[in-house]
């Protein structure tokens, strides 16, 4: 059985088409480190290093690199030896007494023409930062037009010749490295039978897992650690760096070595890299103050014992890190009720409990976001629009104060498009480790009211979930434990739309609908039927204190 090729997909595509194409365009994640595989391990290396290795394996004698600033140079071989740079560049008609030839768009075009006519062992030319060779791809200057016309003609006139013992055909290859495919003229790339476009994707979990062992081995304490601890550190690094580049992983390892962060605290190294501070604000919380927070909160939020219990549950889970995954906020609460019942006061009290200052929360009056286009003010303009580089009020505030409480006040007055975007943010989260606690409140008490469940009723409801006493659910015991639960009662038929919104926001969590009215459970049954959610009924018999009917919505 032949060995499996473990090289990245783009490397395999490049090697496959070397006998068939004379030019290549690499786009996408080209400024990141790439996976370089060997017989013993996978490491993170620069893009040009990986290209040189692939071309050397294919029989290329030398690889010349060009960029608009440094000009022409010859890249080192995979074994680290330096080729005769002056001799290689001299074959291309370039004068390089110190091994480097000057840059210039005219000189690049002339070199391309000489490259395709060059005899002898194959040579490749890598044109890096090709996006910077043009100002606008749709309106080329005369010099830019001439350069890429020369490249097009050179690619069509290039001829392959047999190389090596296998007599494999090889061109004198040209590789363009650009940020995006649209940065180069479309007439050079589209329908060009001699050119192959190869996108380079950002690293996925498999890519991060491949380089994690080589990075973890260099952390303090890795040599003395047992294999289980090393493997746990590798998994922690992979899990904590979702959506990050390999250059970020490499920087995290360098930061950990510089600051002495041991192998057992990989998550701390990732947090320091993301947030940029060395103190973990969650670790500095007074656990006794959180543990005994019920007395403190109840003194200010009077008559809302049920809401206080649920808010403290969220705060305790946030402080311990339970239920926090993938950059999501550490806690989410929807506070609903008419004016004057204490929604804002509860938010201020929770803020003071966490930070010692009730005014330390970030508040957004959502009545100011009633227009559809106001979402750009909240989360920033999309790419290509004015203000994209400025950011939004929400994103900037969380970036500046990641350890905070964010309050969306009167959220029902915001435009539905903005509400959907806010709920998406709750599901996807922010790319920070000191994730905020999110609070959202509604003033329309006629539509949604918080049901004053007793503590015993709530515990019985949770127990029913954990024990699996749910009618018609064979795998009920495997259902996830309730996280950031919302207990509501409503009689209005408009509750169906609310349930759909909550179901979208909850994602992997469950939305518990508890009501003394059969009408709401029937509304929930109809609502989940068209939204891909399953409805389970919680049994109220068997001596349970659950008085009434309840429905559990799970995606």
VEXDREN-2710 file (C-alpha; in Angstrom, 1 decimal):
% VEXDREN-2710
k/r/px/py/pz
1/UNK/0.0/0.0/0.0
2/UNK/1.4/3.4/-0.9
3/UNK/1.9/6.1/1.7
4/UNK/-0.9/8.6/2.1
5/UNK/0.1/12.1/1.0
6/UNK/-0.3/14.3/4.1
7/UNK/0.6/17.6/2.4
8/UNK/-2.0/20.4/2.4
9/UNK/-4.5/20.2/-0.5
10/UNK/-3.1/23.3/-2.3
11/UNK/0.4/21.7/-2.3
12/UNK/-0.9/18.5/-3.8
13/UNK/-2.8/20.5/-6.5
14/UNK/0.4/22.4/-7.3
15/UNK/2.4/19.2/-7.6
16/UNK/-0.3/17.5/-9.7
17/UNK/-0.5/20.3/-12.3
18/UNK/3.2/21.2/-12.6
19/UNK/3.5/18.9/-15.7
20/UNK/0.3/20.5/-17.2
21/UNK/0.4/24.3/-16.4
22/UNK/3.1/26.8/-17.0
23/UNK/1.7/29.4/-14.5
24/UNK/-0.1/29.4/-11.2
25/UNK/-2.0/31.9/-9.1
26/UNK/-2.1/31.3/-5.4
27/UNK/-4.7/33.4/-3.5
28/UNK/-6.5/33.4/-0.1
29/UNK/-4.6/32.7/3.1
30/UNK/-1.2/33.5/1.5
31/UNK/0.1/35.6/4.4
32/UNK/-0.2/32.9/7.0
33/UNK/2.2/30.1/7.9
34/UNK/1.6/26.8/6.0
35/UNK/2.0/23.2/7.0
36/UNK/5.4/21.7/6.1
37/UNK/5.4/17.9/6.4
38/UNK/8.3/15.6/6.9
39/UNK/8.8/12.0/7.7
40/UNK/8.6/12.7/11.5
41/UNK/6.4/15.7/12.1
42/UNK/4.4/18.6/10.6
43/UNK/5.6/22.1/11.3
44/UNK/4.5/25.6/10.4
45/UNK/6.7/27.3/7.8
46/UNK/6.4/30.3/5.5
47/UNK/4.5/30.0/2.2
48/UNK/7.7/30.3/0.1
49/UNK/9.5/27.6/2.1
50/UNK/6.6/25.2/1.4
51/UNK/6.7/26.1/-2.3
52/UNK/10.4/25.6/-2.5
53/UNK/10.1/22.1/-0.9
54/UNK/7.3/21.1/-3.3
55/UNK/9.3/22.3/-6.3
56/UNK/12.5/20.7/-5.2
57/UNK/10.7/17.4/-4.8
58/UNK/9.5/17.9/-8.4
59/UNK/13.0/18.3/-9.7
60/UNK/13.4/22.1/-10.0
61/UNK/17.0/23.3/-9.7
62/UNK/16.2/26.8/-8.2
63/UNK/13.4/29.1/-7.2
64/UNK/13.7/32.8/-7.8
65/UNK/11.5/35.2/-5.7
66/UNK/10.4/38.6/-6.8
67/UNK/8.6/41.3/-4.9
68/UNK/8.0/44.9/-5.8
69/UNK/10.3/46.2/-3.0
70/UNK/13.3/43.8/-2.7
71/UNK/13.5/42.8/-6.3
72/UNK/14.9/39.4/-7.4
73/UNK/16.5/36.9/-5.1
74/UNK/17.1/33.1/-5.0
75/UNK/15.5/31.2/-2.2
76/UNK/17.5/28.7/-0.1
77/UNK/17.1/25.0/-0.8
78/UNK/15.0/22.8/1.6
79/UNK/18.2/21.5/3.2
80/UNK/19.3/25.0/4.0
81/UNK/22.1/25.3/1.5
82/UNK/22.4/28.4/-0.5
83/UNK/22.4/28.1/-4.4
84/UNK/24.7/30.2/-6.6
85/UNK/22.3/33.2/-6.6
86/UNK/24.5/35.3/-9.0
87/UNK/24.7/32.5/-11.5
88/UNK/21.0/31.7/-11.4
89/UNK/20.0/35.3/-11.8
90/UNK/22.7/35.7/-14.5
91/UNK/21.0/33.0/-16.6
92/UNK/17.9/35.2/-16.5
93/UNK/19.8/38.2/-17.8
94/UNK/19.9/39.9/-14.3
95/UNK/22.9/41.6/-12.8
96/UNK/23.2/40.6/-9.2
97/UNK/26.7/41.0/-7.8
98/UNK/25.4/40.6/-4.2
99/UNK/22.8/37.9/-5.1
100/UNK/20.0/40.4/-5.4
101/UNK/18.7/42.1/-8.5
102/UNK/16.7/45.4/-8.4
103/UNK/12.9/45.5/-8.6
104/UNK/11.0/47.0/-11.5
105/UNK/7.8/46.2/-13.4
106/UNK/9.6/46.5/-16.7
107/UNK/12.4/44.3/-15.6
108/UNK/9.9/41.7/-14.4
109/UNK/8.1/41.5/-17.8
110/UNK/11.4/41.1/-19.6
111/UNK/12.5/38.4/-17.1
112/UNK/9.3/36.4/-17.7
113/UNK/10.0/36.3/-21.4
114/UNK/13.6/35.1/-20.9
115/UNK/12.5/32.6/-18.3
116/UNK/10.2/30.6/-20.6
117/UNK/13.0/30.4/-23.3
118/UNK/15.6/29.2/-20.8
119/UNK/17.1/25.7/-21.4
120/UNK/18.6/23.4/-18.8
121/UNK/17.2/22.3/-15.5
122/UNK/13.8/23.9/-14.7
123/UNK/13.6/27.1/-12.7
124/UNK/10.6/28.6/-11.1
125/UNK/9.8/32.3/-10.5
126/UNK/7.6/33.2/-7.6
127/UNK/6.1/36.7/-7.9
128/UNK/5.1/37.6/-4.3
129/UNK/2.8/40.5/-3.4
130/UNK/1.4/40.4/-7.0
131/UNK/-1.6/42.3/-5.8
132/UNK/0.7/45.4/-5.3
133/UNK/1.8/45.3/-8.9
134/UNK/-1.5/47.0/-10.0
135/UNK/-3.6/49.8/-8.6
136/UNK/-6.9/48.6/-10.1
137/UNK/-7.3/45.4/-12.0
138/UNK/-10.1/46.8/-14.2
139/UNK/-8.2/50.0/-15.2
140/UNK/-4.6/49.0/-15.8
141/UNK/-1.9/51.6/-16.6
142/UNK/0.1/51.1/-19.8
143/UNK/3.0/49.6/-17.9
144/UNK/0.7/47.2/-16.0
145/UNK/-1.1/46.3/-19.2
146/UNK/2.3/45.5/-20.9
147/UNK/3.4/43.4/-17.9
148/UNK/0.5/41.0/-17.8
149/UNK/0.2/40.9/-21.6
150/UNK/3.8/39.6/-21.6
151/UNK/2.9/37.2/-18.9
152/UNK/-0.1/35.9/-20.9
153/UNK/2.0/35.5/-24.1
154/UNK/4.8/33.8/-22.1
155/UNK/2.5/31.3/-20.6
156/UNK/1.1/30.3/-24.0
157/UNK/4.5/30.0/-25.6
158/UNK/6.1/28.0/-22.8
159/UNK/7.1/24.4/-23.6
160/UNK/7.6/21.6/-21.2
161/UNK/10.6/19.3/-21.3
162/UNK/11.5/16.0/-19.7
163/UNK/13.3/16.2/-16.4
164/UNK/14.8/13.5/-14.1
165/UNK/14.9/9.7/-14.3
166/UNK/11.2/9.5/-14.9
167/UNK/11.3/12.0/-17.8
168/UNK/8.4/13.9/-16.2
169/UNK/7.5/17.1/-18.2
170/UNK/8.3/20.4/-16.5
171/UNK/7.9/24.0/-17.4
172/UNK/10.0/27.0/-16.2
173/UNK/7.1/27.8/-13.9
174/UNK/5.7/31.2/-12.9
175/UNK/3.8/31.4/-9.6
176/UNK/1.8/34.6/-8.8
177/UNK/1.0/35.1/-5.1
178/UNK/-2.0/37.5/-4.7
179/UNK/-4.4/38.3/-1.9
180/UNK/-7.5/37.8/-4.0
181/UNK/-8.1/36.4/-7.5
182/UNK/-9.7/39.7/-8.5
183/UNK/-6.5/41.6/-7.8
184/UNK/-5.1/40.4/-11.1
185/UNK/-6.6/41.0/-14.5
186/UNK/-9.4/38.6/-15.2
187/UNK/-8.3/38.1/-18.8
188/UNK/-5.1/36.6/-17.4
189/UNK/-6.8/34.0/-15.2
190/UNK/-10.2/33.2/-16.7
191/UNK/-10.3/30.7/-19.5
192/UNK/-6.5/30.5/-19.6
193/UNK/-5.6/26.9/-20.4
194/UNK/-2.0/27.4/-19.3
195/UNK/-2.8/28.9/-15.9
196/UNK/-4.1/27.2/-12.8
197/UNK/-5.7/29.2/-9.9
198/UNK/-5.2/27.5/-6.5
199/UNK/-6.9/29.0/-3.5
200/UNK/-5.3/28.5/-0.1
201/UNK/-7.9/28.0/2.7
202/UNK/-7.5/29.2/6.3
203/UNK/-6.4/26.4/8.7
204/UNK/-9.2/24.1/9.9
205/UNK/-9.1/21.9/13.0
206/UNK/-7.1/19.2/11.2
207/UNK/-4.4/21.7/10.3
208/UNK/-4.2/23.1/13.8
209/UNK/-4.0/19.6/15.2
210/UNK/-1.2/18.8/12.8
211/UNK/1.1/21.6/14.0
212/UNK/0.1/21.6/17.7
213/UNK/2.5/18.8/18.7
214/UNK/5.5/20.7/17.4
215/UNK/4.4/23.9/19.1
216/UNK/3.6/22.3/22.5
217/UNK/6.9/20.5/22.6
218/UNK/8.6/23.9/23.0
219/UNK/6.5/25.2/25.9
220/UNK/8.0/25.4/29.4
221/UNK/7.6/22.0/31.2
222/UNK/6.9/20.0/28.1
223/UNK/10.0/17.8/28.4
224/UNK/9.1/16.8/32.0
225/UNK/5.4/16.3/31.4
226/UNK/3.8/12.9/30.9
227/UNK/2.3/12.0/27.5
228/UNK/-1.2/12.5/28.8
229/UNK/-0.5/16.0/29.9
230/UNK/1.2/16.8/26.6
231/UNK/-1.8/15.5/24.7
232/UNK/-4.2/17.5/26.8
233/UNK/-2.2/20.6/26.1
234/UNK/-2.3/19.9/22.4
235/UNK/-6.1/19.5/22.5
236/UNK/-6.4/22.7/24.6
237/UNK/-4.4/24.7/22.1
238/UNK/-6.5/23.4/19.2
239/UNK/-9.8/24.0/20.9
240/UNK/-8.9/27.5/22.1
241/UNK/-7.7/28.7/18.7
242/UNK/-10.8/28.1/16.6
243/UNK/-10.8/30.5/13.7
244/UNK/-7.2/31.6/14.2
245/UNK/-4.3/31.3/11.8
246/UNK/-1.2/29.2/12.1
247/UNK/0.9/32.3/12.5
248/UNK/-1.3/33.1/15.6
249/UNK/-0.6/29.6/17.0
250/UNK/3.1/30.1/16.5
251/UNK/2.9/33.5/18.2
252/UNK/1.0/32.0/21.1
253/UNK/3.8/29.5/21.6
254/UNK/6.4/32.2/21.5
255/UNK/4.5/34.3/24.0
256/UNK/4.2/31.3/26.3
257/UNK/7.9/30.7/26.2
258/UNK/8.7/34.4/26.7
259/UNK/6.4/34.8/29.7
260/UNK/7.0/31.3/31.2
261/UNK/3.4/30.0/30.8
262/UNK/3.7/26.3/31.4
263/UNK/2.2/23.4/29.4
264/UNK/-0.7/23.1/31.9
265/UNK/-1.8/26.7/31.2
266/UNK/-2.1/26.7/27.4
267/UNK/-5.5/28.4/27.7
268/UNK/-3.9/31.2/29.6
269/UNK/-1.4/31.8/26.9
270/UNK/-4.2/31.9/24.3
271/UNK/-6.1/34.4/26.5
272/UNK/-3.1/36.6/26.8
273/UNK/-2.5/36.6/23.1
274/UNK/-6.2/37.5/22.4
275/UNK/-6.8/40.1/25.0
276/UNK/-3.4/41.6/25.3
277/UNK/-3.3/41.8/29.1
278/UNK/-1.7/39.4/31.6
279/UNK/-4.5/39.5/34.3
280/UNK/-7.5/37.2/33.9
281/UNK/-10.3/39.3/35.3
282/UNK/-12.5/36.3/35.9
283/UNK/-9.9/34.7/38.1
284/UNK/-9.7/37.9/40.2
285/UNK/-13.4/37.8/41.2
286/UNK/-14.1/37.3/44.8
287/UNK/-15.6/33.8/44.8
288/UNK/-17.2/34.4/48.3
289/UNK/-18.9/37.5/47.0
290/UNK/-20.4/35.6/44.1
291/UNK/-21.3/32.6/46.3
292/UNK/-23.2/34.8/48.7
293/UNK/-24.5/37.2/46.0
294/UNK/-28.2/36.4/46.7
295/UNK/-28.3/38.6/49.8
296/UNK/-26.6/41.4/48.0
297/UNK/-28.8/41.3/45.0
298/UNK/-32.1/40.8/46.9
299/UNK/-31.5/44.0/48.9
300/UNK/-31.8/46.0/45.7
301/UNK/-34.0/43.9/43.4
302/UNK/-36.9/43.6/45.8
303/UNK/-39.8/41.2/45.0
304/UNK/-38.0/39.5/42.1
305/UNK/-36.7/36.4/43.8
306/UNK/-37.2/34.2/40.8
307/UNK/-35.3/36.5/38.5
308/UNK/-32.5/36.9/41.1
309/UNK/-32.1/33.1/41.3
310/UNK/-31.8/32.8/37.6
311/UNK/-29.4/35.7/37.2
312/UNK/-27.1/34.4/39.9
313/UNK/-27.1/31.0/38.2
314/UNK/-25.9/32.7/35.1
315/UNK/-23.3/34.7/37.0
316/UNK/-22.0/31.6/38.8
317/UNK/-21.7/29.6/35.6
318/UNK/-19.9/32.6/34.0
319/UNK/-17.5/32.8/37.0
320/UNK/-16.7/29.1/36.8
321/UNK/-16.5/28.9/33.0
322/UNK/-19.3/26.4/32.7
323/UNK/-21.3/26.5/29.6
324/UNK/-18.8/28.9/27.9
325/UNK/-17.7/27.6/24.5
326/UNK/-16.1/29.0/21.3
327/UNK/-15.9/32.6/22.2
328/UNK/-19.5/33.0/23.1
329/UNK/-20.5/35.4/25.9
330/UNK/-20.2/33.9/29.3
331/UNK/-23.8/34.5/30.2
332/UNK/-27.0/35.6/28.4
333/UNK/-30.2/36.7/30.1
334/UNK/-33.4/38.0/28.7
335/UNK/-35.2/40.3/31.2
336/UNK/-38.9/40.8/30.4
337/UNK/-41.7/42.7/32.1
338/UNK/-43.5/46.0/32.3
339/UNK/-42.0/49.3/33.3
340/UNK/-41.0/49.6/36.9
341/UNK/-40.5/46.0/37.9
342/UNK/-36.7/46.3/38.2
343/UNK/-35.1/45.1/35.0
344/UNK/-32.5/47.9/34.8
345/UNK/-32.0/47.8/38.5
346/UNK/-31.2/44.1/38.4
347/UNK/-28.7/44.7/35.6
348/UNK/-27.0/47.4/37.6
349/UNK/-26.9/45.2/40.7
350/UNK/-25.3/42.3/38.8
351/UNK/-22.8/44.8/37.4
352/UNK/-21.9/46.0/40.9
353/UNK/-21.7/42.4/42.1
354/UNK/-19.1/41.6/39.4
355/UNK/-17.1/44.9/39.2
356/UNK/-18.0/46.9/42.4
357/UNK/-19.4/49.7/40.2
358/UNK/-23.0/49.7/39.0
359/UNK/-22.2/52.1/36.2
360/UNK/-19.6/49.8/34.7
361/UNK/-21.9/48.2/32.2
362/UNK/-22.1/49.0/28.4
363/UNK/-25.7/50.1/27.6
364/UNK/-27.3/50.4/24.2
365/UNK/-30.7/52.0/23.9
366/UNK/-32.2/49.9/21.2
367/UNK/-34.9/52.4/20.4
368/UNK/-32.2/54.3/18.6
369/UNK/-31.7/51.4/16.3
370/UNK/-35.2/51.2/14.8
371/UNK/-34.1/51.9/11.2
372/UNK/-32.9/49.0/9.1
373/UNK/-29.5/50.5/8.3
374/UNK/-28.8/51.2/11.9
375/UNK/-27.1/47.8/12.2
376/UNK/-24.0/49.3/10.6
377/UNK/-23.8/51.7/13.5
378/UNK/-24.0/48.8/16.0
379/UNK/-21.7/46.2/14.4
380/UNK/-19.9/48.3/11.7
381/UNK/-20.2/48.7/7.9
382/UNK/-19.6/45.6/5.7
383/UNK/-16.4/45.2/3.7
384/UNK/-16.2/47.7/0.8
385/UNK/-18.4/50.3/2.4
386/UNK/-17.5/53.6/3.9
387/UNK/-16.7/53.1/7.6
388/UNK/-15.7/49.5/7.4
389/UNK/-12.3/50.2/9.1
390/UNK/-14.0/52.2/11.9
391/UNK/-16.0/49.3/13.4
392/UNK/-19.3/49.5/15.2
393/UNK/-20.3/50.8/18.6
394/UNK/-20.9/47.3/20.0
395/UNK/-17.7/45.7/18.5
396/UNK/-15.5/48.6/19.6
397/UNK/-17.0/48.7/23.1
398/UNK/-16.5/45.0/23.7
399/UNK/-13.0/45.2/22.2
400/UNK/-12.1/48.0/24.6
401/UNK/-13.8/46.5/27.6
402/UNK/-14.0/42.7/27.1
403/UNK/-14.7/42.0/30.8
404/UNK/-18.1/43.8/31.0
405/UNK/-21.8/43.6/31.2
406/UNK/-23.6/44.6/27.9
407/UNK/-27.2/45.7/28.3
408/UNK/-29.5/45.9/25.2
409/UNK/-32.3/48.1/26.6
410/UNK/-35.8/48.0/25.1
411/UNK/-34.7/45.5/22.5
412/UNK/-38.2/45.1/21.1
413/UNK/-38.0/48.6/19.6
414/UNK/-35.0/47.7/17.4
415/UNK/-35.4/46.8/13.8
416/UNK/-35.9/43.0/13.3
417/UNK/-32.8/42.8/11.2
418/UNK/-30.7/44.3/14.1
419/UNK/-32.4/41.9/16.5
420/UNK/-31.4/38.9/14.3
421/UNK/-27.8/40.2/14.1
422/UNK/-27.7/40.6/17.9
423/UNK/-28.9/37.1/18.5
424/UNK/-26.4/35.8/16.0
425/UNK/-23.7/37.5/18.0
426/UNK/-24.9/35.7/21.1
427/UNK/-24.6/32.4/19.3
428/UNK/-21.3/33.0/17.5
429/UNK/-19.8/35.2/20.2
430/UNK/-16.8/37.6/20.2
431/UNK/-13.2/36.7/19.5
432/UNK/-12.1/37.5/23.0
433/UNK/-11.5/35.4/26.0
434/UNK/-12.8/37.8/28.6
435/UNK/-16.2/37.3/27.2
436/UNK/-19.0/39.7/28.5
437/UNK/-22.2/38.9/30.2
438/UNK/-25.1/39.9/27.9
439/UNK/-28.4/41.2/29.2
440/UNK/-31.4/42.0/27.1
441/UNK/-34.7/43.5/28.4
442/UNK/-38.2/44.0/27.1
443/UNK/-40.7/46.6/28.3
444/UNK/-43.8/45.2/26.7
445/UNK/-45.2/43.2/29.7
446/UNK/-48.4/42.4/28.0
447/UNK/-46.7/40.1/25.5
448/UNK/-44.1/38.5/27.7
449/UNK/-44.0/38.3/31.5
450/UNK/-41.6/36.5/33.7
451/UNK/-43.3/33.6/35.4
452/UNK/-42.8/33.7/39.2
453/UNK/-41.8/30.1/39.7
454/UNK/-40.9/28.9/43.1
455/UNK/-37.4/27.5/43.7
456/UNK/-38.9/24.1/44.3
457/UNK/-40.8/24.2/41.0
458/UNK/-37.7/25.2/39.1
459/UNK/-35.7/22.5/40.7
460/UNK/-38.3/19.9/39.9
461/UNK/-38.4/21.1/36.3
462/UNK/-34.6/20.8/36.0
463/UNK/-34.8/17.4/37.6
464/UNK/-37.4/16.2/35.1
465/UNK/-34.9/17.1/32.4
466/UNK/-32.0/15.4/34.0
467/UNK/-33.9/12.2/34.8
468/UNK/-35.5/12.1/31.4
469/UNK/-39.1/12.1/32.4
470/UNK/-40.2/13.6/29.1
471/UNK/-43.1/12.0/27.2
472/UNK/-42.1/10.3/24.0
473/UNK/-38.4/11.0/24.1
474/UNK/-36.4/7.8/24.1
475/UNK/-33.1/9.6/24.5
476/UNK/-34.3/12.1/27.0
477/UNK/-31.5/11.3/29.5
478/UNK/-28.9/12.4/27.0
479/UNK/-30.5/15.9/26.6
480/UNK/-28.1/18.7/27.6
481/UNK/-28.6/20.3/31.0
482/UNK/-30.5/23.6/30.8
483/UNK/-28.1/26.5/30.2
484/UNK/-29.2/30.2/30.2
485/UNK/-32.8/29.1/30.5
486/UNK/-35.8/31.4/30.0
487/UNK/-39.1/30.6/31.8
488/UNK/-42.0/32.6/30.4
489/UNK/-45.7/32.7/30.3
490/UNK/-47.9/34.3/27.6
491/UNK/-51.4/34.2/26.2
492/UNK/-50.9/36.2/23.1
493/UNK/-50.7/34.3/19.8
494/UNK/-47.7/36.6/18.9
495/UNK/-45.7/34.3/21.3
496/UNK/-45.1/32.1/18.3
497/UNK/-42.8/34.6/16.7
498/UNK/-41.0/35.1/20.1
499/UNK/-40.5/31.4/20.4
500/UNK/-38.9/31.3/16.9
501/UNK/-36.6/34.1/17.8
502/UNK/-35.6/32.5/21.1
503/UNK/-35.1/29.2/19.4
504/UNK/-32.7/30.8/16.9
505/UNK/-30.8/32.6/19.7
506/UNK/-30.6/29.5/21.9
507/UNK/-29.0/27.3/19.2
508/UNK/-27.6/24.4/21.2
509/UNK/-29.3/25.4/24.4
510/UNK/-32.8/24.5/25.3
511/UNK/-35.6/27.0/25.5
512/UNK/-38.0/26.0/28.3
513/UNK/-41.6/27.3/27.9
514/UNK/-43.5/26.9/31.2
515/UNK/-47.1/28.0/31.4
516/UNK/-50.3/27.5/33.3
517/UNK/-52.1/28.0/30.0
518/UNK/-52.5/25.2/27.5
519/UNK/-52.6/27.8/24.8
520/UNK/-48.9/28.6/25.0
521/UNK/-47.8/25.0/24.8
522/UNK/-50.1/24.6/21.7
523/UNK/-48.5/27.7/20.2
524/UNK/-45.1/26.3/20.9
525/UNK/-46.1/23.0/19.2
526/UNK/-47.1/24.9/16.1
527/UNK/-44.0/27.2/16.2
528/UNK/-41.4/24.4/16.3
529/UNK/-43.0/22.4/13.6
530/UNK/-41.8/24.8/10.9
531/UNK/-38.5/25.7/12.4
532/UNK/-36.7/22.4/12.8
533/UNK/-37.2/22.1/16.5
534/UNK/-38.4/19.1/18.5
535/UNK/-41.0/19.6/21.2
536/UNK/-41.0/17.4/24.3
537/UNK/-43.5/17.6/27.1
538/UNK/-42.4/17.4/30.7
539/UNK/-44.5/15.0/32.8
540/UNK/-46.2/16.7/35.7
541/UNK/-47.2/13.6/37.6
542/UNK/-45.4/11.2/39.9
543/UNK/-45.5/13.6/42.9
544/UNK/-43.8/16.4/41.0
545/UNK/-44.2/20.0/42.2
546/UNK/-44.5/21.1/38.6
547/UNK/-48.0/22.6/38.4
548/UNK/-49.1/23.2/34.9
549/UNK/-47.7/22.3/31.5
550/UNK/-44.2/22.8/30.1
551/UNK/-42.5/22.4/26.8
552/UNK/-38.9/21.9/26.0
553/UNK/-37.7/23.1/22.6
554/UNK/-34.4/21.6/21.3
555/UNK/-32.8/22.1/17.9
END
